[in-house]
C-alpha cells in the first residue's frame, strides 16, 4: 500500500487551515464533523469561511501565511491559490513533522484525505492512492446505494449490548455468528425501521436461550485459478469466520487477504498434493475452531486415515475459474 489507512482520535486534532476561499471552506466543513479545534490563517475570507468561523467560534489569524504559527498544530492544510505559498507551508509543516496536506499538490502531501461515507459511528474511508479519482467516485456511489442511511444505528445497538452478549456467549466464533444472525435478521431490520424497543426485547429473549458449545470444522477451499474474484460467495463467508487457515506456497497470497484478519495463519512448506497438515488442523477443529485449508487449483487430498475417521465436520468448496 502506498498510503497506510488510519483513523485519528478527533479529540487530539489541532488543525491549521491556510487560506480563506472555497477550497478552505470545504476542508473546514469536513473537519467540523469531528472537531472545532481549527484555526484559519488568511487575511481575507469568503462568505462560506466567514460563516463557519462565526457559527462554530473558530480561531481566525487575520493575516496571510507567516511562518512560526504551526508549532501548536498537528494537522496543516494549505488551501491557497498560490503554489509558492503552499510550498512554503509544506516546507515548514514537514520540517515540524506535522501531518501535511496541500490541495491539488500531492507531491507536497504526507497524507491525503479519503472519500468518506458517514454512517456515524460507522465510517467508511476509501482511496485510490491519488491514481483514479473518477473510479473512486464510482465505487463510493455503489456503496452509498447499498448502505442504509440508518446503518449507524446498528453499531450503536451492538455497542449497547456488547458486554451482555459477551457475558452470555463465551466463544468468540459463536459471538460472531450470533451478531451476524442478529444484525442480518429481524432484529437488525427492526433497528433500521426505528423499532428500537422491539429489537431490544427480541435480543434479550434470544440471550435467554441455551448457547451450545462451539463445534469445530475443517473447510477445504479449492481456489481454482487463484483469482480472488472467482471465489464463491460461500467461500467468502467461510473465510470471514475462520479461526485458522492453512495454505502452501502454491496458493495465491492475495486470497489470504480475504481471511478474517485475526485468524491464525499456518503457511506450509510441503506442497498440499504431497502432504497436508491433517493432525494440526484436526487438533484445532476439536477445540471448536473453524479451520480453513486452502488449495491451489482443485487437487485431490492425499489419503489420510485420521481425517477419514474423524467425526469433525468436513466440507469442500470449489471456486470457479
C-alpha positions as CSV (number, residue, x, y, z in Angstrom):
1,X,0.0,0.0,0.0
2,X,1.3,3.4,-0.9
3,X,-0.8,5.0,1.9
4,X,-1.4,3.5,5.3
5,X,-5.1,3.8,6.3
6,X,-5.6,5.2,9.8
7,X,-8.3,6.9,11.9
8,X,-7.3,9.8,14.2
9,X,-8.9,10.3,17.5
10,X,-10.8,13.6,16.9
11,X,-10.2,14.9,20.5
12,X,-6.5,15.2,19.7
13,X,-6.8,17.1,16.5
14,X,-5.5,20.7,16.3
15,X,-5.8,21.8,12.7
16,X,-4.5,24.8,10.9
17,X,-6.0,25.8,7.5
18,X,-4.0,28.2,5.4
19,X,-6.4,30.1,3.0
20,X,-9.9,31.6,3.2
21,X,-11.5,30.6,-0.1
22,X,-13.9,27.9,-1.2
23,X,-11.4,25.1,-1.0
24,X,-10.6,26.1,2.5
25,X,-14.4,26.1,3.3
26,X,-14.7,22.5,2.1
27,X,-11.8,21.4,4.2
28,X,-13.2,23.2,7.3
29,X,-16.6,21.7,6.7
30,X,-15.1,18.2,6.7
31,X,-13.1,18.8,9.8
32,X,-16.1,20.1,11.6
33,X,-17.7,16.7,11.5
34,X,-15.0,15.7,14.1
35,X,-13.7,18.8,15.9
36,X,-13.9,22.6,16.3
37,X,-10.2,22.9,17.2
38,X,-9.5,24.6,14.0
39,X,-7.5,27.8,13.2
40,X,-7.8,29.6,9.9
41,X,-4.9,31.8,8.7
42,X,-5.9,34.2,5.9
43,X,-6.2,38.0,5.6
44,X,-9.4,37.7,3.6
45,X,-12.3,35.2,3.9
46,X,-15.1,34.3,1.5
47,X,-18.6,34.3,2.9
48,X,-18.6,30.5,3.5
49,X,-15.5,30.5,5.6
50,X,-16.6,33.6,7.5
51,X,-19.9,31.9,8.3
52,X,-18.2,28.7,9.6
53,X,-15.9,30.8,11.8
54,X,-18.7,32.7,13.3
55,X,-21.1,29.8,13.8
56,X,-18.5,27.5,15.3
57,X,-16.4,30.1,17.0
58,X,-13.2,29.1,15.2
59,X,-9.9,30.9,15.6
60,X,-9.0,33.3,12.9
61,X,-5.5,34.7,12.3
62,X,-6.2,37.8,10.2
63,X,-3.2,37.7,8.1
64,X,-1.9,35.7,5.2
65,X,0.6,32.9,5.7
66,X,3.5,33.7,8.0
67,X,6.0,31.1,9.4
68,X,6.1,30.5,13.1
69,X,2.4,29.7,13.8
70,X,2.4,26.0,13.3
71,X,4.1,24.8,16.4
72,X,0.9,24.0,18.4
73,X,-0.8,22.3,15.4
74,X,-0.7,18.6,14.4
75,X,-2.6,18.9,11.1
76,X,-1.8,21.5,8.5
77,X,-3.8,22.1,5.3
78,X,-2.6,24.5,2.7
79,X,-5.5,25.7,0.6
80,X,-4.4,28.8,-1.1
81,X,-4.3,29.6,-4.9
82,X,-0.6,30.3,-4.7
83,X,1.8,27.3,-5.4
84,X,4.6,29.3,-3.8
85,X,2.7,29.9,-0.6
86,X,1.6,26.2,-0.5
87,X,5.1,25.1,-1.0
88,X,6.4,27.3,1.8
89,X,3.6,26.0,4.2
90,X,4.5,22.4,3.3
91,X,8.2,23.0,3.9
92,X,7.6,24.4,7.4
93,X,5.0,21.8,8.3
94,X,7.1,18.9,7.1
95,X,10.1,20.2,9.0
96,X,8.0,20.2,12.1
97,X,6.9,16.6,11.3
98,X,3.2,17.5,11.1
99,X,0.5,15.9,9.1
100,X,0.5,18.0,5.9
101,X,-2.0,18.2,3.1
102,X,-1.6,20.6,0.2
103,X,-4.6,20.8,-2.0
104,X,-4.1,19.6,-5.6
105,X,-0.3,19.2,-5.0
106,X,0.0,15.5,-3.8
107,X,3.8,15.7,-4.1
108,X,3.8,18.1,-1.2
109,X,1.5,16.0,1.0
110,X,2.4,13.3,3.6
111,X,-1.3,12.3,3.9
112,X,-4.3,12.5,1.7
113,X,-8.0,12.8,2.6
114,X,-10.0,9.7,1.6
115,X,-13.5,9.6,0.2
116,X,-15.8,9.2,3.1
117,X,-19.2,7.6,3.7
118,X,-20.5,8.7,7.0
119,X,-23.0,6.5,8.9
120,X,-21.7,7.5,12.3
121,X,-20.4,5.8,14.2
122,X,-19.7,3.6,11.1
123,X,-17.2,5.5,8.9
124,X,-16.1,4.1,5.6
125,X,-12.9,5.7,4.1
126,X,-11.8,4.9,0.6
127,X,-8.8,5.9,-1.5
128,X,-7.4,5.2,-4.9
129,X,-4.0,6.4,-3.6
130,X,-4.5,9.5,-5.8
131,X,-4.4,7.5,-9.0
132,X,-8.1,7.3,-10.1
133,X,-10.5,9.8,-8.5
134,X,-13.3,9.0,-11.0
135,X,-13.1,5.3,-10.2
136,X,-13.1,6.1,-6.5
137,X,-16.2,8.2,-7.0
138,X,-17.9,5.4,-8.9
139,X,-17.1,3.0,-6.0
140,X,-18.4,5.4,-3.5
141,X,-21.7,5.8,-5.4
142,X,-22.1,2.0,-5.5
143,X,-21.6,1.6,-1.7
144,X,-23.8,4.6,-0.9
145,X,-26.7,3.0,-2.8
146,X,-26.4,-0.3,-0.9
147,X,-25.8,1.1,2.6
148,X,-28.9,2.1,4.5
149,X,-28.8,5.6,5.9
150,X,-29.6,4.3,9.4
151,X,-26.7,1.8,9.3
152,X,-25.0,3.6,12.2
153,X,-27.9,2.6,14.5
154,X,-26.9,-1.0,14.2
155,X,-23.4,-0.1,15.5
156,X,-24.9,1.9,18.4
157,X,-27.2,-1.1,19.2
158,X,-24.3,-3.5,19.1
159,X,-22.2,-1.3,21.4
160,X,-25.0,-1.1,23.9
161,X,-25.4,-4.8,24.2
162,X,-21.8,-5.9,23.6
163,X,-21.0,-6.7,27.2
164,X,-24.3,-8.5,27.7
165,X,-23.6,-10.7,24.7
166,X,-20.0,-11.3,25.7
167,X,-21.1,-12.5,29.2
168,X,-23.6,-14.9,27.8
169,X,-21.9,-16.2,24.6
170,X,-18.4,-17.2,25.6
171,X,-16.9,-18.4,22.3
172,X,-15.5,-15.7,20.0
173,X,-16.7,-17.5,16.9
174,X,-20.2,-18.1,18.5
175,X,-20.4,-14.3,19.2
176,X,-19.5,-13.5,15.6
177,X,-22.2,-15.9,14.4
178,X,-24.7,-14.5,17.0
179,X,-24.1,-10.9,15.9
180,X,-24.4,-11.8,12.2
181,X,-27.7,-13.6,12.7
182,X,-28.9,-10.7,14.9
183,X,-28.0,-7.8,12.6
184,X,-29.0,-9.5,9.4
185,X,-32.3,-10.8,10.8
186,X,-35.5,-9.4,12.1
187,X,-33.7,-7.6,15.0
188,X,-31.5,-5.7,12.6
189,X,-34.4,-4.8,10.4
190,X,-36.4,-3.6,13.4
191,X,-33.5,-1.3,14.3
192,X,-33.3,0.2,10.8
193,X,-37.1,0.8,11.0
194,X,-36.7,2.7,14.3
195,X,-38.4,0.0,16.4
196,X,-35.6,0.0,19.0
197,X,-37.7,-1.2,21.9
198,X,-38.9,-4.2,20.0
199,X,-35.4,-5.0,18.9
200,X,-34.0,-4.8,22.4
201,X,-36.8,-7.2,23.7
202,X,-36.0,-9.7,20.9
203,X,-32.3,-9.6,21.7
204,X,-32.8,-10.1,25.4
205,X,-35.1,-13.1,24.7
206,X,-32.6,-14.6,22.3
207,X,-29.9,-14.4,25.0
208,X,-32.1,-16.5,27.4
209,X,-31.7,-19.5,25.2
210,X,-29.0,-22.0,26.0
211,X,-26.0,-21.5,23.8
212,X,-24.4,-24.8,22.8
213,X,-20.6,-25.2,22.9
214,X,-18.8,-24.3,19.6
215,X,-18.4,-27.1,17.1
216,X,-15.2,-27.1,15.1
217,X,-15.0,-27.9,11.4
218,X,-12.5,-28.0,8.6
219,X,-13.4,-26.3,5.3
220,X,-11.3,-27.3,2.3
221,X,-11.4,-24.5,-0.2
222,X,-10.1,-25.3,-3.7
223,X,-9.2,-21.9,-5.2
224,X,-9.2,-22.8,-8.8
225,X,-7.1,-20.4,-10.9
226,X,-6.2,-18.4,-7.8
227,X,-8.1,-15.3,-8.9
228,X,-9.7,-13.8,-5.7
229,X,-12.6,-12.5,-7.9
230,X,-13.5,-16.1,-8.7
231,X,-14.0,-17.2,-5.1
232,X,-17.6,-18.2,-4.5
233,X,-19.9,-16.4,-2.0
234,X,-19.8,-19.5,0.2
235,X,-16.0,-19.4,0.3
236,X,-16.0,-15.7,1.2
237,X,-18.4,-16.4,4.1
238,X,-16.4,-19.3,5.4
239,X,-13.2,-17.3,5.2
240,X,-14.7,-14.4,7.2
241,X,-15.4,-16.7,10.1
242,X,-12.1,-18.5,10.1
243,X,-10.2,-19.1,13.3
244,X,-7.2,-20.6,11.5
245,X,-6.0,-21.0,7.9
246,X,-3.5,-23.4,6.3
247,X,-2.0,-22.9,2.8
248,X,1.0,-23.9,0.9
249,X,3.3,-21.9,-1.4
250,X,1.2,-22.6,-4.5
251,X,-1.8,-20.6,-3.1
252,X,-2.1,-17.1,-4.3
253,X,-1.3,-15.0,-1.2
254,X,-3.8,-12.3,-2.4
255,X,-6.5,-14.7,-1.3
256,X,-5.2,-14.6,2.3
257,X,-6.3,-11.0,2.5
258,X,-9.9,-12.3,2.4
259,X,-9.4,-14.4,5.6
260,X,-10.6,-12.8,8.8
261,X,-7.7,-10.7,10.0
262,X,-7.5,-12.2,13.5
263,X,-7.3,-15.8,12.2
264,X,-4.1,-17.7,12.9
265,X,-2.1,-18.4,9.7
266,X,-0.1,-21.5,9.1
267,X,1.9,-21.4,5.8
268,X,3.1,-24.9,4.8
269,X,6.5,-25.8,3.3
270,X,5.3,-29.1,1.8
271,X,3.0,-29.0,-1.3
272,X,-0.6,-30.0,-0.4
273,X,-0.8,-32.6,-3.1
274,X,2.0,-34.4,-1.3
275,X,1.1,-33.9,2.3
276,X,-1.5,-31.9,4.3
277,X,-1.1,-31.0,7.9
278,X,-4.0,-33.0,9.0
279,X,-3.2,-33.6,12.6
280,X,-2.7,-29.9,13.4
281,X,-5.9,-28.9,11.6
282,X,-7.8,-31.7,13.5
283,X,-6.5,-30.6,16.8
284,X,-7.7,-27.0,16.2
285,X,-11.1,-28.2,15.0
286,X,-11.5,-30.5,18.0
287,X,-11.0,-27.4,20.2
288,X,-14.0,-25.8,18.5
289,X,-12.2,-23.7,15.9
290,X,-13.2,-23.2,12.2
291,X,-10.2,-24.2,10.2
292,X,-9.8,-23.2,6.5
293,X,-7.5,-25.2,4.4
294,X,-6.7,-23.5,1.0
295,X,-5.6,-25.4,-2.0
296,X,-4.3,-24.2,-5.4
297,X,-6.4,-25.5,-8.2
298,X,-8.7,-28.4,-7.5
299,X,-6.4,-31.1,-6.2
300,X,-7.5,-34.3,-4.6
301,X,-6.5,-34.7,-1.0
302,X,-3.9,-37.4,-0.2
303,X,-5.4,-40.4,1.6
304,X,-5.3,-39.9,5.3
305,X,-6.8,-42.3,7.9
306,X,-7.0,-39.8,10.7
307,X,-9.0,-37.4,8.6
308,X,-11.3,-40.1,7.2
309,X,-12.1,-41.5,10.7
310,X,-12.5,-38.1,12.4
311,X,-16.1,-37.1,13.4
312,X,-15.2,-33.4,12.8
313,X,-17.4,-31.8,10.2
314,X,-15.5,-31.5,6.9
315,X,-16.6,-29.9,3.7
316,X,-15.1,-28.9,0.3
317,X,-15.8,-25.8,-1.6
318,X,-14.6,-25.3,-5.2
319,X,-14.1,-21.8,-6.7
320,X,-14.7,-21.0,-10.4
321,X,-12.2,-20.1,-13.0
